[in-house]
Amino acid sequence: MQKDLEARVNRAVDYFMQGYGCCQSVVAAFADRYGMDEKMALRIAAGFGGGVGRLRMMCGAVSGIVMLVGLEEGQVEGSDREGKSHCYKVVQELLAESKQQNGSIICAEILGLKGHEKAVGNYEASPRTAEYYRKRPCAAKVESAARIFAEYLERKGQ
């Protein structure tokens, strides 16, 4: 993998270890490629943490892949069905790759929780402690998501 892309994967993990959410970490590591500054990337991806608003649905790191594919491949004309279809195809391919590598794309399943229904109303972010980082697989999922997207860019010749 190109040095720049490998550095972005490492940057994504660094963001996570600084306390940012999974989605924030993945998106911010690539944001400058799309003319987005760091603060905007961190803000736009903030609500996707904890499996979307801590509801434990789709993994935040996976949501980051979806956002980045939209930036890379998303159509800009509403009538561009071919462009929209291409974007969906890439999203499905990369999410299938993530599911294969990580067993699931659902936050609750990745964390071994009993579904997301009980998460409603529980919006308090977990404190980031050494114990949190030790117990959670999230840093590895952020690395996986960033690497999947970086490898996609590499296959494209970017």
C-alpha positions in Angstrom: 0.0 0.0 0.0 1.2 3.5 -0.8 2.9 5.3 2.1 0.2 8.1 2.0 -2.6 5.6 2.3 -0.9 3.6 5.1 -0.3 6.9 6.9 -4.1 7.6 6.7 -4.9 4.2 8.2 -2.6 5.0 11.1 -4.1 8.5 11.4 -7.6 7.0 11.7 -6.4 4.9 14.7 -4.7 7.9 16.2 -7.9 9.9 16.0 -9.8 7.1 17.8 -7.1 6.8 20.5 -7.5 10.6 21.1 -11.2 10.0 22.0 -13.0 10.6 18.7 -15.7 8.2 17.6 -15.2 5.4 15.1 -16.9 7.2 12.2 -15.1 10.5 13.0 -11.8 8.8 13.0 -12.2 7.1 9.6 -13.7 10.1 7.9 -11.2 12.7 9.3 -8.2 10.6 8.2 -9.3 11.0 4.5 -11.2 14.3 4.6 -8.5 16.5 3.1 -8.7 14.4 -0.1 -12.2 15.9 -0.6 -11.5 19.5 0.3 -13.0 19.1 3.8 -11.1 20.5 6.8 -10.6 18.4 9.9 -13.1 20.2 12.1 -15.9 19.8 9.5 -15.1 16.1 9.0 -15.2 15.5 12.8 -18.4 17.4 13.2 -20.2 15.8 10.2 -19.3 12.3 11.4 -20.0 12.9 15.1 -23.5 11.6 15.2 -22.6 8.2 13.7 -20.6 7.1 16.8 -21.8 4.2 18.9 -23.6 2.6 16.0 -25.4 5.8 15.1 -26.1 8.0 18.1 -25.1 5.2 20.4 -28.0 3.1 19.3 -25.6 0.2 18.5 -26.9 -0.2 14.9 -24.4 0.1 12.0 -20.9 0.3 13.2 -19.5 3.8 13.2 -16.3 2.8 11.4 -18.5 1.2 8.7 -20.6 4.4 8.5 -17.3 6.1 7.9 -16.7 3.9 4.8 -20.2 4.8 3.5 -19.5 8.5 4.0 -16.1 8.3 2.2 -17.6 6.3 -0.7 -20.1 9.0 -1.1 -17.4 11.6 -1.2 -15.4 9.5 -3.7 -18.1 8.1 -5.9 -21.4 9.9 -5.1 -23.4 11.4 -7.9 -24.0 15.1 -8.0 -27.0 15.2 -10.3 -30.3 13.9 -8.9 -31.1 12.2 -12.2 -27.8 10.3 -12.5 -29.2 6.8 -11.7 -26.0 5.2 -13.1 -23.8 7.2 -10.7 -26.1 6.4 -7.8 -26.1 2.8 -8.7 -22.3 2.8 -9.0 -22.0 4.4 -5.5 -24.4 1.7 -4.0 -22.4 -1.0 -5.7 -19.1 0.2 -4.1 -20.8 0.6 -0.7 -22.1 -2.9 -0.9 -18.7 -4.4 -1.9 -16.8 -2.6 0.8 -19.3 -3.4 3.5 -19.3 -7.0 2.5 -15.5 -6.9 2.8 -15.9 -5.4 6.3 -18.5 -8.0 7.3 -16.2 -10.8 6.2 -13.2 -9.3 8.1 -15.1 -8.4 11.3 -18.0 -10.8 11.4 -20.7 -8.1 11.3 -21.3 -4.5 10.4 -23.7 -4.1 13.4 -22.2 -2.3 16.4 -24.1 -4.4 19.0 -23.0 -7.7 17.4 -19.4 -6.6 17.1 -19.4 -5.6 20.8 -21.3 -8.8 21.8 -24.3 -6.8 23.1 -27.9 -8.1 23.1 -29.3 -5.9 20.3 -29.8 -2.2 20.1 -33.3 -1.9 21.4 -32.1 -1.3 25.0 -29.8 1.5 23.8 -32.6 4.0 23.2 -32.3 6.7 25.8 -28.8 5.7 26.8 -26.9 8.4 25.0 -24.1 9.0 27.5 -20.7 8.5 25.8 -18.5 6.0 27.6 -15.5 7.5 29.3 -12.3 6.7 27.4 -10.1 4.9 30.0 -7.4 2.3 29.7 -10.1 -0.3 30.5 -12.4 1.0 27.7 -9.6 0.6 25.2 -8.6 -2.8 26.5 -12.1 -4.2 26.4 -13.3 -2.7 23.1 -12.4 -4.0 19.6 -13.2 -0.5 18.2 -9.6 0.6 17.4 -9.2 -2.5 15.4 -12.5 -1.9 13.6 -11.4 1.7 12.8 -8.1 0.3 11.4 -10.0 -2.3 9.3 -12.4 0.3 7.9 -9.7 2.8 7.0 -7.6 0.0 5.4 -10.6 -1.3 3.4 -11.2 2.2 2.0 -7.5 2.8 1.4 -7.2 -0.4 -0.4 -10.2 0.5 -2.5 -8.4 3.8 -3.5 -5.3 1.9 -4.3 -7.2 -0.5 -6.6 -8.6 2.6 -8.3 -5.1 3.9 -8.8 -5.5 6.8 -6.5 
